Protein backbone atom coordinates (compact mmCIF):
# COMPACT_ATOMS: atom_id res chain seq x y z
CA UNK A 1 0.00 0.00 0.00
CA UNK A 2 1.17 3.48 -0.86
CA UNK A 3 1.22 6.31 1.65
CA UNK A 4 -0.28 9.55 0.35
CA UNK A 5 0.27 13.00 1.88
CA UNK A 6 -2.18 15.62 0.62
CA UNK A 7 -1.47 19.24 1.55
CA UNK A 8 -3.83 22.14 0.91
CA UNK A 9 -2.32 25.60 1.23
CA UNK A 10 -4.38 28.79 0.85
CA UNK A 11 -2.00 31.68 0.19
CA UNK A 12 -2.94 35.38 0.35
CA UNK A 13 -2.06 37.65 -2.56
CA UNK A 14 1.51 38.92 -2.33
CA UNK A 15 2.67 36.28 0.16
CA UNK A 16 5.43 33.81 -0.66
CA UNK A 17 5.00 30.22 0.46
CA UNK A 18 7.34 28.96 3.19
CA UNK A 19 8.78 26.33 0.87
CA UNK A 20 9.83 28.96 -1.66
CA UNK A 21 11.47 31.09 1.05
CA UNK A 22 13.51 28.04 2.15
CA UNK A 23 14.54 27.29 -1.42
CA UNK A 24 15.66 30.89 -1.98
CA UNK A 25 17.53 30.99 1.35
CA UNK A 26 19.46 27.82 0.43
CA UNK A 27 20.30 28.75 -3.17
CA UNK A 28 17.68 26.24 -4.39
CA UNK A 29 19.31 23.29 -2.58
CA UNK A 30 16.80 22.83 0.25
CA UNK A 31 14.85 20.10 -1.54
CA UNK A 32 17.85 18.10 -2.75
CA UNK A 33 17.18 15.24 -0.30
CA UNK A 34 13.64 14.99 -1.66
CA UNK A 35 14.91 14.81 -5.22
CA UNK A 36 16.55 11.52 -4.30
CA UNK A 37 13.32 10.17 -2.80
CA UNK A 38 11.40 11.13 -5.93
CA UNK A 39 14.08 9.67 -8.19
CA UNK A 40 12.20 6.45 -7.41
CA UNK A 41 9.73 6.86 -10.28
CA UNK A 42 7.11 4.86 -8.39
CA UNK A 43 6.77 7.89 -6.06
CA UNK A 44 4.73 10.74 -7.50
CA UNK A 45 4.23 14.43 -6.77
CA UNK A 46 1.39 16.46 -8.26
CA UNK A 47 0.37 20.06 -7.71
CA UNK A 48 -2.73 22.01 -8.69
CA UNK A 49 -3.64 25.65 -8.17
CA UNK A 50 -6.91 27.54 -8.15
CA UNK A 51 -8.07 31.03 -7.23
CA UNK A 52 -10.53 31.19 -4.33
CA UNK A 53 -13.40 33.67 -4.00
CA UNK A 54 -11.59 35.30 -1.03
CA UNK A 55 -8.64 36.16 -3.30
CA UNK A 56 -6.28 33.53 -1.91
CA UNK A 57 -4.60 31.02 -4.17
CA UNK A 58 -5.21 27.40 -3.21
CA UNK A 59 -2.33 25.07 -3.88
CA UNK A 60 -2.94 21.37 -3.44
CA UNK A 61 0.01 18.99 -3.48
CA UNK A 62 -0.23 15.22 -3.45
CA UNK A 63 2.86 13.21 -2.54
CA UNK A 64 2.40 9.49 -3.14
CA UNK A 65 5.09 7.18 -1.77
CA UNK A 66 5.40 3.67 -3.14
CA UNK A 67 7.54 2.42 -0.26
CA UNK A 68 7.43 2.90 3.47
CA UNK A 69 11.15 3.69 3.35
CA UNK A 70 10.56 6.65 1.01
CA UNK A 71 7.59 7.85 3.07
CA UNK A 72 9.65 7.69 6.28
CA UNK A 73 12.51 9.47 4.50
CA UNK A 74 10.19 12.35 3.61
CA UNK A 75 8.90 12.58 7.18
CA UNK A 76 12.45 12.55 8.57
CA UNK A 77 13.47 15.30 6.14
CA UNK A 78 10.57 17.64 6.95
CA UNK A 79 10.30 16.99 10.72
CA UNK A 80 12.93 19.56 11.81
CA UNK A 81 11.15 22.28 9.81
CA UNK A 82 7.49 21.73 10.73
CA UNK A 83 7.43 24.23 13.61
CA UNK A 84 9.10 26.93 11.52
CA UNK A 85 6.75 26.25 8.60
CA UNK A 86 3.69 26.42 10.83
CA UNK A 87 4.87 29.64 12.50
CA UNK A 88 5.56 31.22 9.10
CA UNK A 89 2.13 30.19 7.85
CA UNK A 90 0.40 31.62 10.93
CA UNK A 91 2.31 34.90 10.69
CA UNK A 92 1.42 35.26 7.01
CA UNK A 93 -2.26 34.23 7.11
CA UNK A 94 -1.57 31.05 5.14
CA UNK A 95 -4.08 28.27 5.77
CA UNK A 96 -2.40 24.85 5.74
CA UNK A 97 -3.97 21.43 6.12
CA UNK A 98 -2.48 18.01 5.64
CA UNK A 99 -3.97 14.54 5.48
CA UNK A 100 -2.21 11.21 5.29
CA UNK A 101 -3.99 8.26 3.72
CA UNK A 102 -3.18 4.88 2.21
CA UNK A 103 -4.00 3.59 -1.23
Secondary structure in CASP SS format (residue, H / E / C, confidence):
PFRMAT SS
TARGET T0000
AUTHOR 0000-0000-0000
METHOD secondary structure of the structure
MODEL  1
X C 1.00
X C 1.00
X E 1.00
X E 1.00
X E 1.00
X E 1.00
X E 1.00
X E 1.00
X E 1.00
X E 1.00
X E 1.00
X C 1.00
X C 1.00
X C 1.00
X C 1.00
X C 1.00
X C 1.00
X H 1.00
X H 1.00
X H 1.00
X H 1.00
X H 1.00
X H 1.00
X H 1.00
X H 1.00
X C 1.00
X C 1.00
X C 1.00
X C 1.00
X C 1.00
X C 1.00
X H 1.00
X H 1.00
X H 1.00
X H 1.00
X H 1.00
X H 1.00
X C 1.00
X C 1.00
X C 1.00
X C 1.00
X C 1.00
X C 1.00
X E 1.00
X E 1.00
X E 1.00
X E 1.00
X E 1.00
X E 1.00
X E 1.00
X E 1.00
X C 1.00
X C 1.00
X C 1.00
X C 1.00
X C 1.00
X E 1.00
X E 1.00
X E 1.00
X E 1.00
X E 1.00
X E 1.00
X E 1.00
X E 1.00
X E 1.00
X C 1.00
X C 1.00
X H 1.00
X H 1.00
X H 1.00
X H 1.00
X H 1.00
X H 1.00
X H 1.00
X H 1.00
X H 1.00
X H 1.00
X H 1.00
X H 1.00
X C 1.00
X C 1.00
X H 1.00
X H 1.00
X H 1.00
X H 1.00
X H 1.00
X H 1.00
X H 1.00
X H 1.00
X H 1.00
X H 1.00
X C 1.00
X C 1.00
X C 1.00
X E 1.00
X E 1.00
X E 1.00
X E 1.00
X E 1.00
X E 1.00
X E 1.00
X E 1.00
X C 1.00
END
